[in-house]
Amino acid sequence: MTALRDEIVNIIEGERLTPIFQPIISLLHKDILGYEALIRGPSDSSLHSPYNLFSAAERHGLSTKLEFCCRKISIQYYSRLKLAKKLFINVSPSVLLQPDFKMGMTLKYLEQAGLDPKSVVIELTESQPTDNYPLMRDAVMHYRQMGFEIALDDLGAGYSGLRLWSELLPDYVKIDKHFIHGIHEDSVKYNFVRSIQSIASSLNCNIIAEGVETKEEFKTVESLGITHAQGYYFARPNAQPPERIDPALLVSNRISPLLVHSFNGHSPQTRSILKIVEPVTSATSISQVMDLFQQNSQLTMIPVVDNLLATGIIFRDRFLSKLFSSRYGLELYGKKPISLFVSKMPLMFDVNTPLETVSQMLTSNSENDSAFYRDRKQLLSRCSDGFRLARRDYPATNHKCQTC
C-alpha cells in the first residue's frame, strides 16, 4: 500500500499525466462546441487507466492533489492546441467539499495559459454520494461569478443526479451513455431521454448525449431535439483532437426507426401539410422584416436560415410587441440585424415524420404561445398555425424553408 501511495505521489509531483480531448458536437450548428479533457496515467504503470488512478488516489487521500494536477496539465496542453472552442474540465463534487480544496486555483491556471474563463465549462462528475447541497451551491456560484459555465455529468448513473440538477441549475446536462446505447431500438431508453429533454427545454438547459457510437443512435438523439452529442461515432479522445467533424457524419435525412414505427405507419407524414415560407438570414435588418409582415397580413412567422440551416424563428406578435414597446422602436432598431429579435431554435422534424409523432412531441415540449395548440385535435386540424417545422435537407438550389 505504501509503494502504491509513493507511486501516486511521484506521478503528481512529476506531473506524469497525459491529457486527451474528445469533441462535443453541436447538433444544431453542425460544428464542434468544445472538448472534454480526459486524463491518462503513465503508459508503463498499472495506474495508466483513469479508473485505477483515481480510485487509488481516493484510497490514499490524494484525490484533491491529483485533480488539481490533472486540471493544471489539461489547461496547459489545451492552450497549446489553440482550438478556440470551449474546454470541459471534470471536477468531482466530493473534491469541492474537501478541507484542502483551494479556491481560485483553476482561474490561476487559466491566467497562466492565457485562456478566458468564459470558454471553460466546469463538468461535475459524481462518483460518491453528495448531500451537502448548500456548500455545493456556494462552490458552483463561486465558479459562475468567475465566468465559468457548469455541466452535470452522467445523469442517470450517479447517486443524486436529479437533485443536483434542480439545486445547481447547470448550463449543460450529460445523459449517461447507458441510455444512449441502442436508444433507436429501445422504447424505455427512448422515453427516458425524451422526458429528460422535455425537462431541459423548460429549464433552458442544454442536453449532451454521451456515448453516441452509431449512425442510428445519432439520428434518434437528434430527432428528439437533443442539442449536443459526444461519442466514438464523431471522434475518439486524442491528444491531437480533430478541429472539425466530417459533415457526412452529421447528415440526418430520416428520423429514428423507433419514431417511424411507433404508430404502425398509420399517421400521415408532415410533408402532407408543408407550406413554403421565404426565410430571412440573421443579418436581415429589422426594418426589412417589418416590411415583410406589413406586406402580408397572413404571415404569422418567418424562419431564419443561415448557410442552409434553420437557426431560429420570428413570431409576428412577439416581433411587433417588442419593436413598438418603445415610442421610437423602429427608429432605434430599424437598421439593426433581426438576430436581436429571433426566438430560440424551434423544434425541427424530417418531412417523413408521422404527424401523430410531431403532435405528441410538440404538445410535450412546446412553449405556451400563440403558435401552438395544446389540444392535439386542434393542432392537427389547424396545422397552418400549429407547427414550427423546418426541413433539414432542402436542396442548395432552393433556399426556401419548408414550414408549416
N, C-alpha and C positions, 0 to 999 in steps of 0.2 A: 504493500500500500504506500509506503514511504517513497519507493522508487517511482511509482506512478505519479505521485504528487510532485516529486522533483522534476519529472519529465514535463508535466504541465507548466510548472513554473519556468522551466527553461524555454519552452515554446512561447510563453507570454513575454518573458523578458527579452528573448531574442527575436520576437515578432516573426516567428517561423510559421506564418499562416499565409494562405493563398486565397485571395478573393476572386470569385467568379460572378458573372452577371447574367441574368435571364430577362429578356424583354417582356414588358407588359403592354398589350396591344389595345389601342382604342378601336373598337369595332365601329364606332360612328365615323371617325375620321380616317379609318383605314391606314393607321400610322402607329408608330411606337410612342406610347405615353411616357414610359420610363423603364428603369431597370431595377430589379430586385438584387441586392447584394447578398451573396451566399458565401460561405467560408469553407475551406478545407484545411485540415492539419497537414503536417509533413508527410510526404508520399511514402517515406520509408518507415512510418510509425503506425502502430495499431490505432492511433488517435487521428488518422487521416479522415476517417468518417466523422461528419459533424455530430452524429448521434453519440458516438463513443466519446468524442472530445468534450461535448457539453455535459454529458452525463457524468464523466469522470471529474470535471471541474466542479460540478454541483456537489458531488460526494465529498470533495476536499475543501469546500468553502471558497472556491476560486471563481465562482460564476461572474461576479461583478468585474473583476480584473480581466477575465477572458473576454467578456462582452465589450468592454471599453477598448481593448486591444483590437478586436475584430472591427469595431466601429472606426477606429483611427486608420487602420490599414485599408479598409474598404473605401473610405473617403479619399485617401491619398491616391490609391490606384484609379479610382473613378475620375478624379480630377485630371489625371494624365491622359485618359481616354478622350477627353474633350467631346463628349457626346451631346451636350446641350439638351438633355432630357431630364425628367425627374429621377431622383435616386431614392429607392425604397430601402430603408435600413431597419433590420429586425431588432426589436427591443423586447426583452422579457419583462412583463409586468412585475414579476417577483423581484427582479433586479432594482426596479424603481423604488421598491419598498425596503431595500437593504440599508443598514446604517452606514455602510461605506460608499453608498451611491453619492456621486458628486454632480451637483447641478452645474450646467454651463460648459461641461467638457465637450459635448457634441458641437456646440457653437464655436468653441475654440479650435477644434479640428477643422471645421469648415472655413474659418477665417484663415487658418494657415494654408489651406488648399485653394483658397480663392473661390469658394463656392457660395452661392446665395442660399440662405436657409429656406427661402420660398420655393426652391427647387427640390427640397428634401421632404420625404414622407416618412414619418416615424411609424413603423409597422409593428404593432403589439402582437407578439407571438406567445400564446398561452400554453405552458407545459405543466403548470401547477395550479391548484385552486387559488383563487384570488377573492378575498372577501372584504378587503379594506378599500371600499369604493370611494370614500371621501378623499383618502390620500391619493388614489389613482386619478380622481378628477383634478386634484391640485397639480399633480405631475403633468397631466395632459394639458391643462391650462397654461402651465409654465412653458411647454413646448410651443403651444399655439401663439402665445404672446411674442415668441421669438421669430414667428413666421412659418413654422413647420405645419404641414398638414398631417392628419392622423389616419392610419388604416388599422383595421382589426383583422387579424389573420385567422384562417381555418375555422370560419363559422360552421358550427355543426359538429366539430371534433373536440372542442375544449370543454372545460367544466362549466363555464358561465358565460358563453358567448352572447346570448340574447340579453342577459343582464348588463354585460359590459357595453353592448351596443346602445341600449337605452340610457345608460348612465353617461357614456362618453360622447355619444353622437359623432362618430368618426366621419371623415370625408369619404373613405373607401371601406368596403367590407369585402373580404375574400371568402368565397364559398369553398369549403373543403373539397378536395379532389374526389373524395368518395362519392359525392352527389353528382359529379360531372361525368365520371366514368360510366359509359353505357347509357347516358341520360336519354338518348334518342330511341331507346327500346325499353325503358323502364318508367312506367307511369307514376310510380311512387316518387322517384327522384325528380321526375319532370314537374310534378305538382309541388314538391317541396321547394324547388328552385323558383318556380313561378310565384309562390307565396312570398319568398324572400325578396324577389324583385318588386313585388307589389308594395311591400313594407318600405323598401329602399326608395321607391318613387315618392311615397308620401313624406319621407324624411329628407328628400333632396340629397340622397346618398348614392354614390357610385358603387355598383357591384363589380367585382373582379372574379371571374370563373377560373379557378385554378385547375391544373391537371388536364387541360384540353389536349387530347392526343390524336384525335381522328377528325376527318372532314365532317362526319356525321355529327359528332359532338359539337363542333364549331357551329354548324348550321342550326342545330337545335338551340344552343345557347343564344345565338344571335336572334333567332325567331322569337325568343321570349323577351327581347328588349334589353338583355344584359349589355351594358355599355363597354365592358373591358374583359379581356381574357388573357390567360397565361398558360403555357404548357409546351410540351415537346412538339406538338403539331406546328407551332410557329418557330421555335428555336430552343435548343438545349442551353443550359448555363455554360458560359465560356469566359475565359479570361479576356478574350477579344470578341465581345458580342457583336452581332450584326448591327449596322447603323440603319438599315431599312429591311422591311419584310417583303418577300416576293408577293407582288399584288395578286398573283394567281391563287395564293393561299386564302385570300380574303374575299374571293368571289363566291357569292351565295345566290344562285339563281333558282333555288327551290327551297321550300320550308322543310322542317323535320318530318320524316315519315310518321312519327307519332302524332303530329298535328294533322297530317293528311288523312290518316285512317281513324282519327278519334271520333269522327261522326259517320263512319262507314261510307263515305263518299256521297251521301245524300244531299249535302248542302251545296247550293250554287257557289261559284267562286267569285272573288272580288272583281275580276275582270268584267263581270256582267253589269257592274254599276259604276265603272270608271267614268270620270268626267275630266276633260282636258282643261287645265288652268295654266296660263302662261306664267312662269315663275319670274322672280327678280333675283338679283345677286345681293349679297350682304353689303356691297358698295353702292347700290342704288340709293339715290337721295330720297329723303323723307318727302320732299315736295313731289317727286315723281310718283311715289306710291300713293300720295294723296290724289293725284290726277287720275290714277287708275281706279280708285274707289269712286271718285266723282263721276267718271265716265260710265261706270257700270253699277247701278244701284243694287243689282242682284248678287254682286260679288261679296261673299262673306269672309273669305280668307284668301291669302296669297302665299304660295310656297316660296321658300328661299332656297336657291340651288347654287352651289359653288363647285366648279370643276366636276359637273355632272353628279354631284352628291347632294341630296336634300339635307340642309343644315338647320332648318328652322321653319317657322310658320308665323304669319302676321294675321291676327284676327281683326276684322274691321272694327268691331265695337271697342276693343281694347285700344287699338291704334288711335281712333278718333278721340276716345276719352282721355288718353294720355296727352295727345297733341294739343287738345283745347282745354286742358286743365289750367293752363296759363293763358292770360289775356293775349300775350304775344307769342303763342306757341309756334305758329308756322314761321313767323319772322325769326324766331330764335333757333329753330331746329331744321328749317326747310332745306338747307344745303348740307346738313349732316347725313351720314350714312344710315340706312334703315336698320343696320345691325343693333343700334341703340334701342330699337323698339321690338326686336324679334323675341317671340316667346321661346321657351325651351324646346329642345328637339322633340318632335311628335313621334308617336309610335309609327312604325313602318312595317308593311306586310308585303310579301310577294303576291303577285297578281293571281297566283293559283291557290291562295289561301281560301279555305271554305268560309263563307260569310258567317256561319254559325260560330266558327273559331274566332273570327275578328270581333264579332259581337261580344262573345264571352270575355275576350281579353280587354276590350275597351271598357266594358262595364265594371271590370275588376281593377283596372289601372287608371282610368281616365280622371281628369280633373273635373270638378263640379262647375263647368262653364257652359255657355250657350251653344258651344259646338257639339255637345254630346247630349244624348238622351239616355237616362239611366234605365228606362224600361226597354228591354230587348226588342219587343214587337215594334215599338216606336222607332227604335234605332234602325231596324231593318226596313221599315216602311218609309222612313224619311232619310234615306241614305245621303241625299244631296246635302243635308245639314249635319248628318251624324257621324261621318267618318273622316278621320285625318289619315290619308293614305298616300304614300309616295312610292313609285316603283324604284327599286334599286338598280334595275338593269335596262333603263330606257336607253336606246341607241345614241351614240355620239352625234349622229346626224340630226337627231331630233331633240332639241333642248327643252321641249315641253315636259313639265312634270305631270304625270298622270295622277290626278287627285279626285277624291270622291267626297 
